[in-house]
Each structure stands twice: as C-alpha cells, then as structure tokens.
Amino acid sequence: MSDGAYSTAYERSLDDPEGFWSEAAQAIEWSTPPTRVLDGDHPPFYRWFRGGRLNTCFNALDRHVRDGRGDQAAIIHDSPVTGTTQTITYASLLDQVSRFAGALASLGVSKGDRVVVYLPMIPEAVVAMLACARIGAVHSVVFGGFAPAELAARIEDAEPTVVLAASCGIEPGRVVEYKPMLDAALDRSTHKPESVIVLQREQCHAAVGERDTDWEELDWAELVADAEPADCVDVEATDPLYILYTSGTTGRPKGIVRDNGGHAVALRWSMGNIFGIGPGDVWFTASDVGWVVGHSYIVYAPLLTGATSVLYEGKPVGTPDASAFWRVVSEHRVTAMFTAPTAYRAIKRDDPDGRLMAAYDLSTLQTVFLAGERLDPDTHAWATERLGVPVVDNWWQTETGWPIASNLRGLQPMPIKPGSASVPVPGYAVRVLSPTGQEVPAGEEGAICLRLPMPPGTLPTLWNDDERYVASYLSAYDGYYLTGDGGMIDEDGYLFVMGRTDDVLNVAGHRLSTGSIEAALAGHPDVAECAVIGVADDLKGQVPRGLVVLKAGVDAAAHGDRLRAELVQRVRDEVGAVASLRQVDVVAALPKTRSGKILRKTMREIADGKTPTIPGTIEDASVFEALGPVLRPAR
C-alpha cells in the first residue's frame, strides 16, 4: 500500500493529525468551531476539538430535517419476535426525541446528568439516547435483561438521575421480564434515582407504584404526551455523550467515556470512508444498542450521515430460521450490513448450502462487514461464495468506539486476505510489540498496541477513574495503548488479530495463538464453529483442547471418531506438531455473550478445575451445563 488514496490519508493522519481531523470535522455542524484540534498539553490525557461547541442530536436529526430529509426513513424497526415492522422518518423521529427530551427536562434532568437506559431493541431506545444528547445529559445504556448485580453496579457507578426501563424484552419463545430485575438492582444499589420511567409493552405489563424510596415510577406514554418539545443544548466537544460499561466485569465495572465532538467527527468519517455508506443508503447493523456496535453503527453513525438504519429485534436463526437476515435485506433494500462472525457461523450451521437465500432478492446488498470475533477464513469463504459480495472483517473495541483496522471500502477498496482485518484505519498508529517493547519484524506475533495519541472518538479516560484508565491500558508500554489482543502485521501491512493475549498458549515454551489452531479446525468441511482453549498440563505447562460444533445434518455419533482424528491431523499439518493438539470434543453449542463473543476464559477455568466466572452477558447459561461434563477434569 505504497500509493493511492489510503496510503495518502493514512500517512497524513499520523504526520499531520490536526490538519487531517480538522478537515474531517467540516462534515459536522458546530455552533462554535474548535479553537484547537488536538490538545496534548497533559499526556496521556489527550482531548480533541478543544473549544468547539455542538449538539450531537442536532447533527443526527435537526439538520437533516432542515435540509430536506424530513420525509426520509431514519429508522426501520423490524421485529420478527413481535411480528411488526415500523418506519420512522427523520421528521417523526425528531418530534419524538424533542418531546421525550422535554419529558426528561421536566423531571429535572439537565446537562451533565446521567440517565440509565435499560431497554430492548425498540425505537424508544434510540429516542432515549438521542433525547439525552439533545439536552446535554449523559446516557448509559445497559443491555436489556442484564442481571440485577451487573445492573446495580452500573447504577451505583453512573449515579443516574433517571432510569428508563421496559416492562420486558422478547426472545424467541419467551418473554423476559425486566421490571423484577430492575427492582432487585435498585434494592441492591446505594444510589437511588429520582425517577424511574417504565415503558409498558403489550407482551408483559409491569406492576408499577410507589416504593419505600424517594423516587416514583412514571409511565412513558403519559409522560411524553404531556411534554413540551425541548431545544438542543450546546455542549463542549470534550463533554461526555455517554458512558458504556465493559461487559462481563466483576466488581466495579469500567465505564468507557465517549465525548461529543470527537465521536461525531470520527463516526461521520467512518461511514463514508470505511463502510462506503452515504445519505439515503439503507444500513443494517444486526447487533444491540446495549453494545458499542449498537451505539456507533445502529444509532449515531448512520443518523449523523443521513442514512436509514435498520433496528432489528430478532436473531440470525430462530426468528424463524436461518433466512432471517436475507428477508431483512430483501424487504428493506439494504445496501450493506454489519454483524458478528458468530451470526454467520450460526446461519452456516443451520443452512450450510445457503439454500434459504434463494427465496430472496439480495441484489441491493453491496458489502457485508463483520466484527466482534475473529473472522475465520472458512466462514469468510462461505459467506463470500454464497452472497457474491465482498465480506469485510474489521477489528475494534468498546474502548475505541470505531474500527482500528478494516478494508476501507469508501476510501480505497483493497484486496481481501482471509483471516486479516486488512490495514490500520487512518488515525491509528498500530504497532506489534515484543514483551520488551520493541517492534517485532513483519510476520511475527506480539502484543497489538496503539501509539498515543489515539484518534478522535476513542476513550479519553474512564468515568471518574483516570488512575484506572492509565493502569488498565497505558502502563504496559510507555506511550502506547495496550489493546489486549495479540497478532501480527505481514509484509503488505495487513493486520492479523489472532486473539486475546491471555488466550496465547505456552506449550513447552512455544507460544501459540488459539486463532491459528482455530483456523485449522474451522477449515474442516463438517465444522460450523469451533473454539480452542489452553488447559494446564504437568509436562508441557499448557496444551490446547478443541471444541467443535458440527454443521446441520452431520451425525456426530456415527462419524465422531473419524472427525476427531481428521481434526487433530489438520492441526498437525497446518500448525505443526508443536501445537500438541490431542483432544477435540464435539459439542452442541459454544457459550457466548449476547454480542457473540465466545467465552474461552470461562471454559478454560472449568477445564482447569476452577470455579468459573460466568458473566451476566451470557446468551444461554444452560450451554455450560452441557459443557461441564465434557470440560471438567476427571477426579
């Protein structure tokens, strides 16, 4: 990548970050332009667009309505679990948001106050987030259905003035009541909000009423009906827009802070340059607003761009089958979609030949973007072959808020290398470091780090905890942010993310990534999904164990021994005998968080005979019941 639009942009973003991001900031409407693009006076605490004032909600809604997009769809809510579809225009969304912002203001919420949002994938979640942004309040979305302990920890840390909750969420075949979990969380929390607002859903009506505390419960519909619309409140670019707590934490959770100015600039830039999405395009992100992908690419980035965002309350399979995504793409004429590799692996498992695609017109689909788990080459090949469009991996974190590495389809589409997230995105100085802090040669694995300062939109710190921010991310290598992921950069500048650094195996002194072994297993034609964990071994320190989920129609009972032998041999052939893989178990399912991440650490704890830490974000806790006898060491 020695020439072309990408290399020009990338080199300038590192050599002249102030000039680069000053130009990008022109896509955002400022009430007061920034006086300083990058404030580096107090490293490692860098701030972007110092002196600038803006309102994120104005940029996401008001200006589009003013400029003639009022009748365009802003949100398409597609809910197979309720059998409903709703289209909300920019003008209608602006009306709902301004009224709900007025309702929040009537409850005493003002600039800088926090609001906890505990809602499922419904339009009111988007309304609530934007309403907070409109009046300068700071929202903290907690994934709907989060257990009371995790919810209580977030309420205690954020200290919200108001909590917004739904009566329930809806999963395939069941209704999940939120109100009892919220009540239990509020009982646990030492912080009591001044008000709790309950959105009643027809599938479950929550009991509301006065409690023994000094706050009251209000009905969403009645509150909004009586509210006066609120105008936008200007905030500093460096003021917080939201707090998002990292999933699966124990004890006090880490509150990732996102500021208003850098966030708006980075996300607007990313939609056109990374994803190739412009005003009027239909964009489908199959995630949840409780995750960073939902914040960035269901709500803010598409609306800042003037695109149409599909808000999907369903699953990749089971609502009703493995054709769910194809129906959404066909019905809503989707330009590009974004989801997790695990979603595509689930579809591949249930419909390995892609027969269900044939019933739908997918001609509008131009690109598929995947992130959240490593995109293995086999899943990449399957999706590319079946869909006939580029399937693009991209890698980033809750902390960064937008991609660190991707194939920039809008700026300069590049050749795709299966297994790689392609190249570093402009603004990110990506380095692979050895334990001593030296850059490793091309093709060698190490710790993936980002040289400071990181670009706009990334976390400036943790909520009320600068010391923990430094200790958690900046202390391992001076001048660098530690991503916690390991990988390599090849001779062409392509980044390969091989897994979390705590998933690197040390087998008799040889360091091996779980990603390389998983890639070998995933390439077997009968494997739908796999995971590799390192377990303690008296002789070699650690040895890998493989767990595989087979594609639909493959009889494990009849072919299990053959499959296990073939999988062990594949790893020997592709990774080498040094991998020492001897045990591969066929399982019905792998444990995952609701965002699609496989819980390798928890499985490793079970295999090592420890008491596992099961995060509140787990998709299906019953999976561990089936895995326990497989993983647990014999007594």
C-alpha positions in Angstrom: 0.0 0.0 0.0 2.7 2.4 -1.1 0.4 4.7 -3.1 -3.2 5.6 -3.5 -5.9 7.2 -1.5 -5.4 5.0 1.5 -1.7 5.5 2.0 -2.0 9.2 1.4 -4.8 9.5 4.0 -3.1 7.2 6.5 0.3 8.9 6.3 -1.3 12.3 6.7 -3.4 11.2 9.6 -0.2 10.3 11.5 2.1 13.1 10.2 -0.5 15.9 10.4 -3.3 14.7 12.7 -4.5 18.3 13.3 -4.9 19.1 9.6 -6.4 15.7 8.8 -9.1 15.8 11.5 -9.8 19.5 11.0 -10.9 18.7 7.5 -13.0 15.7 8.7 -14.6 18.0 11.3 -16.1 20.1 8.5 -18.7 17.3 8.0 -20.1 18.2 11.4 -22.1 21.4 12.1 -20.6 23.3 15.0 -22.3 26.2 16.9 -18.7 27.3 17.8 -15.8 25.9 15.8 -12.9 24.4 17.8 -10.1 26.7 18.7 -7.7 23.8 19.0 -8.0 20.4 17.1 -5.7 18.4 19.4 -4.9 19.3 23.0 -1.8 17.4 24.0 -0.8 19.5 27.0 -1.5 16.8 29.6 -0.4 13.4 28.2 -1.5 10.7 28.3 -4.9 12.6 28.5 -5.4 13.9 25.0 -8.5 15.8 24.0 -9.9 16.6 20.6 -11.6 19.7 19.3 -11.0 21.8 22.4 -13.1 25.0 22.4 -15.7 23.6 19.9 -19.4 23.5 20.8 -22.0 21.4 19.2 -25.0 19.2 19.8 -24.9 15.6 18.6 -28.7 15.3 18.4 -28.8 18.4 16.2 -26.3 16.8 13.8 -28.2 13.5 13.8 -31.7 14.8 13.3 -32.4 18.6 13.1 -30.1 19.4 10.3 -31.3 16.6 8.1 -34.9 17.8 8.6 -33.9 21.4 7.9 -32.0 20.4 4.8 -34.9 18.4 3.2 -34.6 14.8 4.5 -37.6 15.0 6.9 -39.6 12.5 4.9 -36.8 10.0 4.5 -36.8 6.9 6.7 -34.4 7.4 9.6 -35.2 4.1 11.4 -36.8 0.9 10.2 -37.8 -1.2 13.2 -38.1 -4.8 12.1 -39.2 -7.1 14.9 -39.9 -10.8 14.0 -40.4 -11.6 17.7 -43.5 -9.4 17.7 -44.3 -9.7 14.0 -44.2 -6.0 13.4 -42.4 -3.5 11.2 -42.4 0.3 11.7 -40.8 3.0 9.6 -39.9 6.3 11.4 -38.9 9.3 9.3 -36.4 11.9 10.3 -39.1 14.4 10.9 -41.1 11.9 13.1 -38.0 10.8 15.0 -37.1 14.5 15.7 -40.6 15.1 17.1 -40.4 12.0 19.4 -36.9 12.8 20.5 -37.6 16.5 21.2 -40.7 15.6 23.2 -39.0 12.9 25.3 -36.1 15.3 25.9 -38.7 17.7 27.2 -40.1 15.0 29.4 -36.6 14.3 30.8 -36.1 18.0 31.4 -39.4 18.2 33.3 -38.1 15.5 35.7 -35.1 17.7 36.4 -32.6 16.1 34.0 -30.1 18.7 32.8 -26.7 19.0 31.1 -24.2 16.5 32.6 -26.8 14.4 34.5 -26.7 10.7 33.8 -29.6 8.6 32.6 -29.5 4.8 32.6 -31.3 3.2 29.7 -32.5 -0.4 30.2 -34.4 -1.1 27.0 -34.6 -3.8 24.3 -34.2 -3.3 20.6 -37.2 -1.0 20.2 -37.4 2.6 18.7 -37.7 4.1 22.2 -34.1 3.1 22.9 -32.9 5.3 20.0 -35.3 8.0 21.1 -34.0 7.9 24.7 -30.3 8.1 23.6 -30.9 11.0 21.3 -33.1 12.8 23.8 -30.3 12.7 26.4 -27.9 14.0 23.8 -30.3 16.8 22.9 -30.3 18.3 26.4 -26.7 17.5 27.2 -27.4 14.6 29.5 -25.1 11.6 29.6 -26.7 8.3 28.7 -25.6 4.9 29.9 -27.3 2.1 28.1 -27.3 -1.2 29.9 -28.1 -4.3 27.8 -31.7 -5.2 28.3 -32.2 -8.2 30.5 -28.8 -7.8 32.3 -28.9 -9.5 35.7 -29.6 -7.4 38.9 -26.0 -7.5 40.2 -24.5 -6.1 37.0 -27.3 -3.5 36.6 -26.9 -2.4 40.2 -23.1 -1.9 39.8 -23.7 0.3 36.8 -26.4 2.4 38.6 -24.0 2.8 41.5 -21.1 4.0 39.3 -23.1 6.3 37.0 -25.4 7.7 39.7 -28.3 8.4 37.3 -31.0 11.0 37.9 -33.4 8.8 35.9 -33.6 5.2 34.9 -35.6 4.2 31.8 -36.8 0.6 31.5 -39.2 -1.5 29.5 -41.6 -4.0 31.1 -40.0 -6.8 29.1 -37.8 -8.0 26.3 -38.8 -10.7 23.9 -36.6 -13.7 23.0 -37.7 -16.5 20.6 -40.3 -18.4 22.5 -40.2 -16.5 25.7 -40.7 -13.1 27.4 -38.0 -11.7 29.7 -39.4 -9.5 32.4 -37.2 -6.6 33.1 -39.0 -4.9 35.9 -38.3 -7.6 38.6 -34.6 -7.4 37.7 -34.6 -3.6 37.8 -36.4 -3.7 41.2 -33.8 -6.1 42.5 -31.0 -3.9 41.2 -32.4 -0.8 42.8 -32.7 -2.7 46.1 -29.0 -3.5 45.9 -27.8 -0.1 44.8 -26.8 2.5 47.4 -27.7 5.2 44.7 -31.4 5.8 44.2 -32.5 7.6 41.1 -35.0 10.4 41.4 -37.4 8.8 38.8 -37.9 5.5 37.1 -39.8 5.6 33.8 -41.4 2.3 32.6 -42.3 1.6 29.0 -45.2 -0.9 29.1 -45.1 -3.5 26.3 -48.2 -5.4 25.5 -46.4 -8.8 25.9 -46.0 -8.1 29.6 -47.4 -5.3 31.7 -45.2 -4.5 34.7 -46.6 -3.6 38.0 -45.7 -0.1 39.0 -46.4 2.0 42.0 -44.8 3.9 44.9 -42.0 2.2 46.7 -40.4 2.8 50.0 -37.8 5.1 48.5 -37.9 8.7 47.5 -38.4 8.2 43.8 -41.6 7.5 41.9 -42.4 5.4 38.8 -43.9 7.0 35.7 -45.5 5.7 32.6 -43.5 6.5 29.4 -46.6 7.2 27.1 -48.3 9.6 29.6 -45.1 11.4 30.3 -44.3 12.1 26.6 -47.9 13.0 25.8 -47.8 15.9 28.2 -44.2 17.0 27.4 -43.2 20.3 25.7 -40.5 19.8 23.0 -37.0 20.6 24.1 -34.5 22.6 22.1 -30.9 21.4 21.6 -28.4 22.4 24.3 -24.9 23.1 23.1 -22.1 21.3 24.9 -18.4 21.4 24.7 -16.8 18.9 22.3 -15.0 17.4 25.2 -18.1 16.9 27.3 -19.3 13.3 27.7 -22.0 12.0 25.4 -22.3 8.6 27.0 -20.8 6.0 29.4 -20.7 2.4 28.2 -19.6 -0.2 30.7 -17.5 -3.1 29.5 -19.3 -6.4 29.6 -18.6 -9.3 31.9 -16.8 -7.2 34.5 -16.7 -8.3 38.2 -16.6 -5.8 41.0 -16.7 -2.2 39.9 -17.2 -2.1 36.1 -15.1 0.1 33.8 -17.1 3.0 32.4 -15.9 3.9 28.9 -16.4 7.6 28.3 -17.3 8.9 24.8 -17.1 12.6 24.2 -19.4 14.6 21.9 -17.0 16.2 19.4 -14.5 13.5 18.6 -17.2 10.9 18.5 -19.3 12.8 15.9 -16.3 13.5 13.7 -14.9 10.0 13.8 -18.2 8.2 13.2 -19.3 10.5 10.3 -15.8 10.0 8.7 -16.0 6.2 9.2 -19.4 5.8 7.5 -18.2 7.2 4.2 -14.6 6.1 4.2 -14.7 2.7 5.8 -18.2 1.5 5.1 -19.0 3.3 1.9 -22.4 4.5 3.2 -23.8 7.9 2.3 -27.0 9.8 2.8 -30.1 7.9 1.8 -28.4 4.4 1.9 -30.1 1.7 3.9 -27.7 0.3 6.5 -28.4 -2.9 8.6 -26.4 -3.5 11.7 -27.5 -6.7 13.4 -26.3 -6.0 16.9 -27.9 -4.5 20.0 -27.9 -0.9 21.3 -26.5 -2.2 24.6 -23.2 -2.9 22.8 -20.7 -0.4 21.3 -21.6 -1.6 17.8 -25.2 -0.6 18.5 -24.2 2.8 19.8 -21.9 3.5 16.9 -23.5 1.8 14.0 -27.2 1.4 14.7 -27.8 4.8 16.2 -25.1 7.5 15.8 -23.1 6.9 12.7 -26.0 6.3 10.3 -28.0 9.1 11.6 -25.1 11.6 11.6 -24.7 10.5 7.9 -28.3 10.9 6.9 -28.7 7.2 6.1 -31.5 4.8 7.0 -30.7 2.4 9.9 -32.5 -0.9 10.3 -33.2 -1.7 14.0 -33.7 -5.4 14.2 -35.3 -7.1 17.2 -34.5 -10.7 16.3 -31.8 -13.3 15.8 -29.8 -14.6 12.9 -31.5 -18.0 13.3 -34.7 -19.0 15.1 -36.8 -15.9 14.1 -38.0 -18.0 12.3 -35.0 -19.7 10.7 -31.6 -19.1 9.1 -33.1 -16.9 6.4 -33.9 -14.1 8.8 -31.1 -11.7 7.6 -31.9 -12.4 4.0 -35.5 -11.4 4.5 -34.5 -8.1 6.1 -32.0 -7.3 3.3 -34.6 -8.1 0.7 -37.6 -6.3 2.2 -35.8 -3.2 3.2 -33.4 -3.0 0.2 -30.3 -3.0 2.3 -27.1 -1.5 0.8 -24.7 -3.0 3.4 -24.9 -5.0 6.6 -22.7 -5.3 9.7 -22.9 -8.1 12.3 -20.7 -10.6 14.1 -19.0 -13.6 12.5 -20.7 -15.8 15.0 -24.1 -14.9 13.4 -22.8 -16.1 10.0 -21.5 -19.2 11.6 -24.9 -19.9 13.1 -26.5 -19.4 9.7 -23.9 -21.7 8.1 -24.5 -24.4 10.7 -28.3 -24.4 10.0 -28.2 -23.8 6.3 -24.7 -24.9 5.1 -25.6 -24.9 1.4 -27.3 -21.5 1.6 -30.5 -22.8 0.1 -32.7 -20.4 2.0 -31.0 -17.4 0.3 -32.6 -18.4 -3.0 -36.1 -17.2 -1.9 -34.9 -13.5 -1.5 -33.7 -10.8 -3.8 -30.3 -9.7 -2.4 -29.4 -7.6 -5.4 -29.1 -4.3 -3.4 -26.6 -5.8 -0.9 -23.1 -4.5 -1.8 -21.0 -5.4 1.2 -21.0 -7.4 4.4 -19.0 -6.2 7.4 -18.2 -8.5 10.3 -16.6 -7.8 13.6 -16.6 -8.8 17.3 -14.9 -12.2 17.0 -12.2 -13.3 14.7 -13.5 -13.9 11.2 -12.0 -17.3 10.3 -11.1 -18.0 6.7 -13.7 -20.8 6.3 -16.6 -18.6 7.3 -15.3 -15.8 5.2 -15.1 -18.1 2.2 -18.6 -19.5 2.8 -20.2 -16.0 3.1 -18.3 -14.7 0.0 -19.2 -17.6 -2.2 -22.9 -17.7 -1.2 -23.5 -13.9 -1.3 -21.2 -12.9 -4.1 -20.2 -9.6 -2.5 -17.1 -8.5 -0.5 -17.1 -9.8 3.1 -15.0 -7.4 5.1 -13.6 -8.1 8.5 -12.9 -5.1 10.8 -11.4 -5.0 14.3 -12.0 -2.6 17.1 -13.1 -2.5 20.7 -15.6 -0.9 23.1 -12.8 1.4 24.1 -12.1 2.8 20.6 -15.7 3.1 19.5 -14.9 2.6 15.8 -12.7 0.4 13.7 -8.9 0.2 14.3 -8.4 -1.9 11.2 -10.5 -2.6 8.2 -10.7 -2.7 4.4 -11.8 0.9 3.6 -14.4 0.4 1.0 -15.3 4.0 0.6 -11.7 5.4 0.6 -9.9 2.7 -1.3 -11.2 -0.9 -1.6 -8.2 -3.3 -1.2 -7.6 -7.0 -1.9 -9.1 -9.0 0.9 -6.9 -11.5 2.8 -9.0 -14.1 4.6 -8.0 -14.1 8.3 -6.9 -10.5 8.3 -8.8 -7.4 9.3 -6.8 -5.7 6.5 -5.0 -2.5 7.3 -4.9 0.1 10.1 -7.5 2.8 9.7 -6.2 6.4 9.3 -5.6 7.9 12.8 -4.5 4.6 14.4 -0.7 4.1 14.7 -0.8 0.3 15.1 2.3 -1.4 16.3 3.1 -5.0 17.2 5.4 -5.1 20.2 7.5 -7.7 21.9 7.4 -8.1 25.8 10.4 -5.7 25.9 8.6 -3.0 24.0 10.4 -3.5 20.7 8.5 -3.6 17.4 8.6 -7.2 16.1 9.5 -8.0 12.4 6.8 -8.4 9.8 5.1 -11.8 10.2 6.0 -12.3 13.9 3.3 -12.2 16.6 3.3 -9.9 19.5 1.1 -7.5 21.5 -1.0 -5.2 19.3 -0.7 -1.7 20.6 -1.7 1.8 19.5 0.7 4.7 19.7 -0.6 7.7 21.6 -2.4 9.9 20.9 -5.3 7.8 19.6 -7.7 9.4 17.1 -10.9 11.2 17.8 -13.8 9.1 19.1 -11.7 6.8 21.2 -12.0 6.9 25.0 -10.3 9.9 26.7 -10.5 8.1 30.1 -12.7 6.0 32.3 -15.7 7.5 34.1 -14.4 9.2 37.3 -11.2 7.0 37.3 -8.2 8.4 35.5 -5.9 6.2 37.5 -7.6 3.1 36.4 -7.5 4.2 32.8 -3.8 4.6 33.0 -3.2 1.3 34.9 -5.5 -0.7 32.7 -4.5 0.5 29.2 -1.4 2.7 29.3 1.1 1.2 31.8 2.4 -1.8 29.9 4.2 0.1 27.2 5.2 3.8 27.6 3.4 5.9 25.1 1.1 3.2 23.9 -2.4 1.9 24.5 -2.5 -1.8 25.1 -5.3 -3.4 23.2 -5.1 -6.8 25.0 -5.1 -8.6 21.6 -2.2 -10.4 20.0 -1.4 -10.7 16.4 1.0 -9.7 13.5 1.4 -7.4 10.6 2.5 -9.1 7.4 4.9 -7.8 4.7 2.0 -6.0 2.9 0.9 -4.1 6.1 -2.1 -6.3 6.7 -3.0 -6.9 10.4 -3.9 -10.4 11.6 -5.6 -10.4 15.0 -5.1 -13.8 16.5 -6.9 -13.5 19.8 -6.7 -12.1 23.3 -3.2 -12.1 24.7 -4.5 -14.2 27.6 -5.6 -16.8 25.0 -2.0 -17.3 23.8 -0.8 -20.8 24.7 2.6 -21.6 26.1 3.1 -25.2 25.0 6.5 -26.4 26.3 7.9 -23.0 25.8 6.4 -22.4 22.4 3.9 -19.5 22.2 0.9 -20.4 20.0 -2.2 -18.3 19.4 -5.6 -20.0 19.7 -6.6 -18.2 16.5 -4.1 -20.2 14.3 -5.4 -23.6 15.7 -9.0 -22.5 15.4 -8.4 -21.6 11.7 -7.2 -25.1 11.1 -10.2 -26.6 12.8 -12.7 -24.3 11.1 -11.4 -25.3 7.7 -12.8 -28.8 8.0 -15.9 -29.1 5.8 -18.1 -30.6 8.6 -17.3 -27.9 11.2 -19.7 -25.0 11.7 -17.9 -23.3 14.6 -15.0 -24.0 16.9 -13.1 -22.8 19.9 -9.6 -23.7 21.3 -8.6 -23.2 24.9 -5.4 -23.9 26.7 -5.6 -26.2 29.7 -3.0 -26.8 32.4 -0.6 -29.7 31.8 2.0 -31.1 34.2 4.5 -31.8 31.4 4.1 -29.0 28.9 2.6 -26.3 31.0 -0.4 -25.9 28.7 -1.9 -28.0 25.9 -4.7 -27.0 23.6 -8.2 -28.5 23.6 -10.5 -28.1 20.7 -14.3 -27.9 20.9 -16.3 -28.0 17.6 -19.9 -27.6 16.6 -20.8 -29.5 13.5 -22.9 -28.4 10.6 -26.6 -29.4 10.4 -27.0 -32.9 9.1 -23.6 -34.2 10.2 -24.1 -37.2 12.5 -21.6 -36.9 15.4 -22.5 -40.3 16.8 -21.7 -42.0 13.5 -18.7 -40.1 12.4 -17.3 -38.6 15.7 -14.2 -40.8 15.9 -13.3 -40.1 12.2 -13.9 -36.4 12.6 -11.7 -36.1 15.7 -8.9 -37.9 14.0 -9.1 -35.7 10.9 -9.2 -32.5 13.0 -6.2 -33.5 15.0 -4.3 -34.2 11.8 -5.4 -30.9 10.2 -3.9 -29.0 13.1 -0.7 -31.1 12.8 -0.5 -30.4 9.1 -1.3 -26.7 9.3 0.1 -25.5 12.6 2.7 -28.2 13.3 3.3 -31.0 15.8 4.4 -28.4 18.3 0.7 -27.5 18.8 0.3 -30.8 20.7 -3.4 -30.9 20.0 -4.7 -34.3 21.0 -8.2 -33.8 22.2 -11.1 -32.5 20.2 -14.7 -32.7 21.5 -17.8 -32.4 19.5 -20.4 -30.2 21.4 -23.9 -29.0 20.7 -23.1 -25.3 21.3 -20.4 -23.0 22.5 -21.0 -20.5 25.3 -21.2 -16.9 24.1 -22.1 -13.4 25.3 -25.1 -11.8 23.7 -22.8 -9.8 21.4 -21.4 -13.1 20.0 -18.0 -13.4 21.8 -17.1 -17.0 22.7 -16.3 -17.3 26.4 -12.9 -19.1 26.1 -11.7 -17.9 29.5 -14.7 -19.3 31.3 -14.3 -22.6 29.5 -10.6 -22.7 30.4 -11.4 -22.1 34.1 -13.8 -25.1 34.0 -11.2 -27.3 32.2 -8.6 -26.4 34.9 -11.0 -27.4 37.7 -11.6 -23.8 38.9 -14.8 -22.1 39.8 -15.8 -20.4 36.5 -16.7 -16.7 36.3 -19.9 -16.6 34.2 -20.6 -13.0 33.0 -24.1 -11.5 33.1 -23.9 -11.0 29.4 -24.1 -14.7 28.6 -26.5 -15.6 25.9 -27.6 -19.0 27.3 -26.3 -20.2 30.6 -27.6 -23.7 30.0 -24.8 -24.3 27.5 -22.4 -24.6 30.4 -24.5 -27.3 32.0 -23.9 -29.5 28.9 -20.2 -28.5 28.6 -19.3 -29.1 32.2 -19.0 -32.9 32.0 -17.0 -32.5 28.7 -14.6 -29.9 30.0 -14.2 -30.7 33.7 -11.2 -32.8 34.6 -11.8 -36.3 36.0 -11.5 -36.6 39.7 
